[in-house]
Amino acid sequence: MSEPAAATPFADRVAAAVTERRSQLVVGLDPRLELSGEAVLGRAEAADAFSRFCRGLIDAVCPYVVAVKPQAACFEVLGADGMRALEEVCEYAATAGLLVIVDAKRGDIGHTARAYATAYLEPRNGSAPLADAMTVSTYLGRDSLEPFVASCRRSGGGVFCLVKTSNPGGTDIQDLTLSDGNQVWQHVAKLVAELGEDVVGECGLSSIGAVVGATYPRAVSEARRLLPQAVLLLPGIGAQGATPADVARAFTSGPASALVTVSRSVIYAYRFEGDDWRSAAGAEAARLRGEVWAASGW
């Protein structure tokens, strides 16, 4: 029996999606019961509500985005029912033609890291992987990242490594100055760049990307210099206060070299606009898609 054809590398799938859709927008799927407008009892009913809500959002934003980013914790809190809902949402997004980035922020060593990579990035009993890519924590070091890189090489997936995060508390550790004068996050960026050198696609970008907060525009520019081949995943626009103009320099390696992720400002847009929740989400995604594309300069 011949070997199955290798999956297209994640970075090449990103590049193709950006070109086709003229978008660099990713919508985070962070369902919260208190904001969903549904009164539910029990985990199973809540999980069903999350699944319906997220599938409706996917329908609404699909024309304007290249990917969705389900927040694993929002589903995990509902136990087995929540994980079932997460699988439903991921599969629905893939059927809609969108890339799926699971925001799981996993990080461990040895067989545990391999298990995380297998759970999210490897084929499942002959079916497609749950996600095209996932977020991972970098702060256990190289040996905690290598199993994820190996999985990407083997199955065509991608990872986004936490490098310079958008939350204010990230500076407690990430901005500490080392003996060589670099900050911790800059040292981490160099490690991520090294790990990504072996999984560069035909588009010239690596499937090992980096999470860099749009709330720190200078860091975005510096990250682009340190990570010339990485796809940067940029949270912080919208509810956290950053704007598309703050991330313009992230795109100097090409139109697909950065993805802007937005969550609350899109999925709960109806709370501010007063429209039907699907219509409000679609309208806000369309607006941001245009603003980000214009800011990218492509």
Secondary structure, 3 states (H helix, E strand, C coil): CCCCCCCCCHHHHHHHHHHHHCCCEEEEECCCHHHHCCCCCCHHHHHHHHHHHHHHHHHHHHHHCCEEEEEHHHHHCCHHHHHHHHHHHHHHHHHCCCEEEEEEEECCCHHHHHHHHHHHHCCECCECCCCCEEEECCCCCHHHHHHHHHHHHHHCCEEEEEEECCCHHHHHHHCCECCCCCEHHHHHHHHHHHHHHHHECCCCCEEEEEEECCCCHHHHHHHHHHCCCEEEEECCECCCCECHHHHHHHHCCCCCCEEEEECHHHHCCHHHHCCCHHHHHHHHHHHHHHHHHHHHCC
